[in-house]
Amino acid sequence: MPENKTKQTSASAAKYIAALDNPQRRKDGRELLALMKEITGEPAKMWGPSIIGFGRYHYKYASGHEGDIMIAAFSPRKASLVLYLGSVLEQKTLLAKLGKHKAGKGCLYINRLDDIDRSVLRRLIGKSVADTRKRIA
């Protein structure tokens, strides 16, 4: 089995955000850092060079593939903010209330936090964290 590319590192999430070129990404990154820390109760950790994760759990698939991954995460990429929320993105009713976004399989893409309803985002993150914790318990 191949090893996971995305692994927790010792780099500082706060320093990573502070070093971002785009002032809007820095602002949104600091806000997401605080929000996800509050919701998860976990400190921010860097996963690979650009993903900021909160919490950690071990998974193992029937295929035998296994590894460690974060409970909640985001990445302030150049094109957009990417939030890794998993199956909660199937919540079409809630997503319809979010505001301007794109959703992929497990990922939510937002240009800037000012484009969305933060209370809906909080609910989506909270549900994603609760669903993950229930699944891994």
DAGI-V149439 format. One record per helix or strand of 2 or more residues. SS is the DSSP state (H for helix, E for strand). FROM is the first residue (numbers start at 1). TO is the last residue. Records with the same first field share a line. If there is no record, write none. Layout:
SS=FROM-TO, FROM-TO
This chain:
H=13-18, 23-40, 86-90, 92-96, 113-115, 118-136
E=44-47, 51-54, 57-60, 66-69, 72-76, 81-84, 102-103, 107-110
